[in-house]
Amino acid sequence: MDARTWLAAFAQELGIPAPSEEEIERLLALAGVAAHSSERIAAPIACWLTARAGADPEQALGLARRIGGEDG
């Protein structure tokens, strides 16, 4: 099973829509910034915090880049 299929099945079990390709790309970028700005464990936790806060992945990516010292 590939990642997109797994994510769609997981989302269905959670009772929510699967992420769009754009959302996936933003979350992967967020995870990358979090991991490279600190430690690898920050990647999944940053994504979880984004979801818990109800934040838009694009907004969260901008915040992560600012905290990590990137221009955006």
LINGIZI-V933567 format. One record per residue. RES is the residue in one letter. SS is DSSP state (2 for helix, 1 for strand, 0 for the rest). Layout:
RES	SS
RES	SS
//
This chain:
M	0
D	0
A	2
R	2
T	2
W	2
L	2
A	2
A	2
F	2
A	2
Q	2
E	2
L	2
G	0
I	0
P	0
A	0
P	0
S	0
E	2
E	2
E	2
I	2
E	2
R	2
L	2
L	2
A	2
L	2
A	2
G	2
V	2
A	2
A	2
H	2
S	2
S	0
E	0
R	0
I	0
A	2
A	2
P	2
I	2
A	2
C	2
W	2
L	2
T	2
A	2
R	2
A	2
G	0
A	0
D	0
P	2
E	2
Q	2
A	2
L	2
G	2
L	2
A	2
R	2
R	2
I	2
G	0
G	0
E	0
D	0
G	0
//
